[in-house]
């Protein structure tokens, strides 16, 4: 019996599971319906770890040339992920899309509530200081003046400073893949009161950081019930699920759309990767 269980990256020609190779393929698949030449260029890149920088810039530009282009690219990318990633249980292996379509029981989850106060103004850490208000405005202007950020970034930051109510995310929910990433948005989303559905690798130190961040924030966090990151895919009947947020109740649902389109959570323009509220 294999010791690898759950959702895994596929093996390459050398027999190793490559995150970079899988990512390169997904980037190419995502953009193919919008810019086939760019997809071929990405697919043919010899050193993706170096070549991805220019490719991602071109990818972003191509996705925004037409109305609906970004949503089309996101949907194609999700379909590619469902087809490429593997789901392994015992000695059986299939694509994630096939595992989802197989049906079965719904994975259990638990919700952790934040114990902190929601941040009501934009605060950015910078060189050991916490910038806010006029100090932050001056720093944003300085960044724009020396080209450290795009002018549109400066405009956006000023707009948030002018409209602090936008930081109230208590009625919003986000699904984060790699929720424990050091530079990920979990901390900010938790401080702003959002509901986060977390997915990450089954490593105790990663989940300790995720849980600690959630408890210190002002939002809520839904995580797998049992051994974090592992239990839903190795216990009970063979089943994978996606998550739908309906008001403040989080439920796992099947995702047949992985086979023929975007999951329900990304079904409408303007959702921008958030789970949809109904």
LUMROGU-753420 format. One record per residue (C-alpha): residue in three letters; x, y, z. Coordinates in nm, 2 decimals, always signed. Layout:
! LUMROGU-753420
   r      X      Y      Z
 ALA      X      Y      Z
...
END
This chain:
! LUMROGU-753420
   r      X      Y      Z
 UNK  +0.00  +0.00  +0.00
 UNK  +0.13  +0.34  -0.09
 UNK  +0.22  +0.58  +0.20
 UNK  +0.11  +0.88  +0.00
 UNK  -0.25  +0.97  +0.05
 UNK  -0.49  +1.24  -0.04
 UNK  -0.45  +1.52  -0.30
 UNK  -0.10  +1.50  -0.46
 UNK  +0.08  +1.66  -0.74
 UNK  +0.12  +1.43  -1.05
 UNK  +0.45  +1.25  -1.12
 UNK  +0.67  +1.38  -1.41
 UNK  +0.86  +1.17  -1.66
 UNK  +1.14  +1.12  -1.40
 UNK  +0.89  +0.98  -1.15
 UNK  +0.91  +1.28  -0.91
 UNK  +0.61  +1.49  -0.81
 UNK  +0.69  +1.84  -0.95
 UNK  +0.50  +2.15  -0.82
 UNK  +0.68  +2.37  -1.08
 UNK  +0.60  +2.14  -1.37
 UNK  +0.23  +2.12  -1.27
 UNK  +0.21  +2.49  -1.23
 UNK  +0.36  +2.55  -1.57
 UNK  +0.11  +2.33  -1.73
 UNK  -0.18  +2.49  -1.55
 UNK  -0.07  +2.84  -1.65
 UNK  -0.06  +2.73  -2.01
 UNK  -0.40  +2.56  -2.00
 UNK  -0.56  +2.86  -1.83
 UNK  -0.46  +3.11  -2.10
 UNK  -0.50  +2.88  -2.41
 UNK  -0.85  +2.99  -2.48
 UNK  -0.75  +3.35  -2.47
 UNK  -0.40  +3.35  -2.63
 UNK  -0.29  +3.02  -2.78
 UNK  +0.05  +3.15  -2.88
 UNK  +0.12  +3.26  -2.52
 UNK  +0.01  +2.91  -2.40
 UNK  +0.25  +2.75  -2.63
 UNK  +0.53  +2.98  -2.51
 UNK  +0.46  +2.89  -2.15
 UNK  +0.44  +2.52  -2.22
 UNK  +0.78  +2.54  -2.41
 UNK  +0.97  +2.73  -2.14
 UNK  +1.29  +2.54  -2.06
 UNK  +1.35  +2.70  -1.72
 UNK  +1.01  +2.78  -1.57
 UNK  +1.16  +2.89  -1.23
 UNK  +1.33  +3.18  -1.42
 UNK  +1.10  +3.22  -1.72
 UNK  +0.77  +3.25  -1.52
 UNK  +0.82  +3.61  -1.43
 UNK  +0.78  +3.74  -1.78
 UNK  +0.52  +3.48  -1.86
 UNK  +0.30  +3.58  -1.57
 UNK  +0.31  +3.94  -1.67
 UNK  +0.21  +3.85  -2.03
 UNK  -0.06  +3.61  -1.89
 UNK  -0.21  +3.89  -1.67
 UNK  -0.22  +4.13  -1.96
 UNK  -0.38  +3.88  -2.20
 UNK  -0.65  +3.79  -1.94
 UNK  -0.76  +4.15  -1.91
 UNK  -0.78  +4.24  -2.28
 UNK  -1.15  +4.15  -2.31
 UNK  -1.46  +4.16  -2.09
 UNK  -1.49  +3.83  -1.91
 UNK  -1.13  +3.72  -2.01
 UNK  -1.01  +3.70  -1.65
 UNK  -1.31  +3.48  -1.55
 UNK  -1.25  +3.26  -1.85
 UNK  -0.89  +3.21  -1.76
 UNK  -0.97  +3.14  -1.40
 UNK  -1.23  +2.87  -1.50
 UNK  -0.99  +2.71  -1.74
 UNK  -0.72  +2.70  -1.47
 UNK  -0.95  +2.53  -1.22
 UNK  -1.05  +2.27  -1.48
 UNK  -0.68  +2.21  -1.55
 UNK  -0.60  +2.17  -1.18
 UNK  -0.89  +1.92  -1.14
 UNK  -0.76  +1.72  -1.43
 UNK  -0.39  +1.72  -1.33
 UNK  -0.39  +1.68  -0.96
 UNK  -0.41  +1.33  -0.83
 UNK  -0.63  +1.19  -0.55
 UNK  -0.48  +0.88  -0.39
 UNK  -0.66  +0.66  -0.13
 UNK  -0.52  +0.32  -0.04
 UNK  -0.40  +0.17  -0.37
 UNK  -0.64  +0.37  -0.59
 UNK  -0.54  +0.68  -0.79
 UNK  -0.75  +0.91  -1.00
 UNK  -0.77  +1.28  -1.09
 UNK  -0.92  +1.52  -0.85
 UNK  -1.21  +1.58  -1.10
 UNK  -1.28  +1.21  -1.11
 UNK  -1.27  +1.18  -0.73
 UNK  -1.52  +1.46  -0.70
 UNK  -1.75  +1.31  -0.95
 UNK  -1.75  +0.98  -0.78
 UNK  -1.96  +1.11  -0.49
 UNK  -1.98  +0.99  -0.14
 UNK  -2.01  +1.14  +0.21
 UNK  -1.93  +1.51  +0.28
 UNK  -1.60  +1.58  +0.47
 UNK  -1.65  +1.71  +0.82
 UNK  -1.52  +2.05  +0.92
 UNK  -1.48  +2.27  +1.22
 UNK  -1.49  +2.64  +1.26
 UNK  -1.25  +2.85  +1.47
 UNK  -1.36  +3.20  +1.59
 UNK  -1.12  +3.49  +1.62
 UNK  -1.08  +3.64  +1.97
 UNK  -0.95  +3.98  +1.86
 UNK  -1.10  +4.31  +1.76
 UNK  -1.16  +4.39  +1.39
 UNK  -0.92  +4.65  +1.25
 UNK  -1.12  +4.95  +1.14
 UNK  -0.85  +5.14  +0.95
 UNK  -0.58  +5.05  +0.70
 UNK  -0.25  +4.98  +0.88
 UNK  +0.07  +4.87  +0.69
 UNK  +0.38  +4.74  +0.87
 UNK  +0.69  +4.92  +0.73
 UNK  +1.05  +4.91  +0.87
 UNK  +0.94  +4.83  +1.22
 UNK  +0.66  +5.08  +1.23
 UNK  +0.28  +5.05  +1.18
 UNK  +0.18  +5.32  +0.93
 UNK  -0.17  +5.46  +0.93
 UNK  -0.35  +5.78  +0.86
 UNK  -0.15  +6.07  +0.72
 UNK  +0.18  +5.89  +0.78
 UNK  +0.06  +5.61  +0.55
 UNK  -0.06  +5.86  +0.29
 UNK  +0.28  +6.03  +0.28
 UNK  +0.46  +5.70  +0.25
 UNK  +0.22  +5.58  -0.03
 UNK  +0.29  +5.90  -0.22
 UNK  +0.67  +5.85  -0.17
 UNK  +0.65  +5.50  -0.31
 UNK  +0.46  +5.62  -0.62
 UNK  +0.71  +5.91  -0.67
 UNK  +1.01  +5.68  -0.68
 UNK  +0.84  +5.41  -0.88
 UNK  +0.82  +5.15  -0.61
 UNK  +0.45  +5.09  -0.68
 UNK  +0.23  +5.16  -0.98
 UNK  +0.03  +5.49  -0.96
 UNK  -0.29  +5.28  -0.97
 UNK  -0.17  +5.10  -0.65
 UNK  -0.13  +5.44  -0.48
 UNK  -0.48  +5.55  -0.59
 UNK  -0.63  +5.23  -0.46
 UNK  -0.46  +5.26  -0.12
 UNK  -0.58  +5.62  -0.09
 UNK  -0.93  +5.51  -0.17
 UNK  -0.92  +5.25  +0.11
 UNK  -0.79  +5.52  +0.35
 UNK  -1.08  +5.74  +0.25
 UNK  -1.33  +5.46  +0.29
 UNK  -1.23  +5.25  +0.60
 UNK  -1.57  +5.08  +0.60
 UNK  -1.44  +4.88  +0.30
 UNK  -1.23  +4.69  +0.54
 UNK  -1.53  +4.53  +0.71
 UNK  -1.52  +4.18  +0.55
 UNK  -1.75  +4.02  +0.81
 UNK  -2.00  +3.94  +0.53
 UNK  -1.74  +3.79  +0.30
 UNK  -1.58  +3.45  +0.27
 UNK  -1.26  +3.34  +0.10
 UNK  -1.12  +3.00  +0.01
 UNK  -0.74  +3.00  +0.06
 UNK  -0.52  +2.73  -0.10
 UNK  -0.19  +2.73  +0.09
 UNK  -0.36  +2.93  +0.37
 UNK  -0.05  +2.91  +0.59
 UNK  +0.18  +3.07  +0.34
 UNK  +0.42  +3.33  +0.50
 UNK  +0.32  +3.60  +0.26
 UNK  -0.04  +3.50  +0.22
 UNK  -0.35  +3.71  +0.30
 UNK  -0.48  +3.50  +0.60
 UNK  -0.36  +3.75  +0.86
 UNK  -0.52  +4.06  +0.69
 UNK  -0.84  +3.88  +0.61
 UNK  -0.87  +3.76  +0.97
 UNK  -0.80  +4.11  +1.11
 UNK  -1.07  +4.25  +0.88
 UNK  -1.33  +3.99  +1.00
 UNK  -1.36  +3.77  +0.70
 UNK  -1.46  +3.40  +0.70
 UNK  -1.18  +3.19  +0.56
 UNK  -1.19  +2.83  +0.44
 UNK  -0.84  +2.70  +0.48
 UNK  -0.66  +2.44  +0.27
 UNK  -0.30  +2.34  +0.32
 UNK  -0.05  +2.06  +0.35
 UNK  -0.08  +1.81  +0.65
 UNK  +0.21  +1.96  +0.85
 UNK  +0.15  +2.04  +1.22
 UNK  +0.37  +2.35  +1.22
 UNK  +0.17  +2.49  +0.92
 UNK  -0.16  +2.43  +1.09
 UNK  -0.04  +2.57  +1.43
 UNK  +0.04  +2.89  +1.25
 UNK  -0.29  +2.90  +1.07
 UNK  -0.49  +2.84  +1.39
 UNK  -0.28  +3.09  +1.58
 UNK  -0.34  +3.36  +1.31
 UNK  -0.72  +3.29  +1.31
 UNK  -0.76  +3.30  +1.69
 UNK  -0.57  +3.64  +1.71
 UNK  -0.80  +3.78  +1.43
 UNK  -1.16  +3.90  +1.43
 UNK  -1.30  +3.66  +1.17
 UNK  -1.37  +3.29  +1.15
 UNK  -1.18  +3.00  +1.00
 UNK  -1.32  +2.67  +0.87
 UNK  -1.07  +2.38  +0.87
 UNK  -1.09  +2.00  +0.82
 UNK  -1.22  +1.82  +1.12
 UNK  -0.96  +1.58  +1.26
 UNK  -0.60  +1.59  +1.15
 UNK  -0.58  +1.92  +0.97
 UNK  -0.53  +1.90  +0.60
 UNK  -0.55  +1.52  +0.58
 UNK  -0.86  +1.38  +0.75
 UNK  -1.12  +1.47  +0.48
 UNK  -0.94  +1.27  +0.21
 UNK  -0.83  +0.95  +0.40
 UNK  -1.11  +0.88  +0.64
 UNK  -1.46  +0.75  +0.55
 UNK  -1.60  +0.70  +0.20
 UNK  -1.41  +0.82  -0.09
 UNK  -1.51  +1.18  -0.14
 UNK  -1.37  +1.53  -0.21
 UNK  -1.57  +1.85  -0.18
 UNK  -1.57  +2.22  -0.23
 UNK  -1.72  +2.47  +0.01
 UNK  -2.01  +2.69  -0.03
 UNK  -2.08  +2.97  +0.22
 UNK  -2.44  +3.05  +0.28
 UNK  -2.47  +3.34  +0.51
 UNK  -2.26  +3.23  +0.80
 UNK  -2.30  +2.86  +0.76
 UNK  -2.03  +2.67  +0.57
 UNK  -2.11  +2.35  +0.39
 UNK  -1.91  +2.12  +0.17
 UNK  -2.07  +2.04  -0.17
 UNK  -1.97  +1.83  -0.46
 UNK  -1.81  +2.00  -0.76
 UNK  -1.93  +1.84  -1.09
 UNK  -1.83  +2.17  -1.25
 UNK  -1.46  +2.07  -1.23
 UNK  -1.53  +1.85  -1.54
 UNK  -1.71  +2.10  -1.76
 UNK  -1.65  +2.45  -1.62
 UNK  -1.59  +2.65  -1.31
 UNK  -1.69  +2.54  -0.96
 UNK  -2.01  +2.70  -0.83
 UNK  -1.80  +2.93  -0.61
 UNK  -1.66  +3.11  -0.92
 UNK  -1.97  +3.09  -1.14
 UNK  -2.04  +3.46  -1.18
 UNK  -1.85  +3.77  -1.29
 UNK  -1.75  +3.99  -1.00
 UNK  -1.70  +3.70  -0.76
 UNK  -1.32  +3.73  -0.80
 UNK  -1.24  +3.41  -0.63
 UNK  -1.46  +3.46  -0.33
 UNK  -1.71  +3.20  -0.23
 UNK  -2.05  +3.32  -0.33
 UNK  -2.30  +3.44  -0.07
 UNK  -2.67  +3.35  -0.13
END
